[in-house]
Amino acid sequence: MNNEQIIATIKEFMIDEFEVDEEKITPDANLKSTLGLDSLDYIDLVVVIESNFKFKVKPEDFIGIITYQDFCNYVISRVNVKELV
């Protein structure tokens, strides 16, 4: 899976699963204040990530993930590491 496919998958589940307005999804969009994710959404987000990208997420992985771009970069890095193994 290349980076563009990963980003497209993330965008798709943000719209479908979390009902985020597509026009709000920009690289610098804050996950909480702009996209409206709350603490329960983060739990659901972990489940969606693990089922879509087949890697385990640790709670501490989310430290420092503030924007949509931070989140995409995190998933891309984890998928790339997983594919190298």
Secondary structure, DSSP 8 states (H G I E B T S, - for coil): --HHHHHHHHHHHHHHHH---GGG--TT-BTTTTT---HHHHHHHHHHHHHHH-----GGGGTT--BHHHHHHHHHHHHHHHHH-
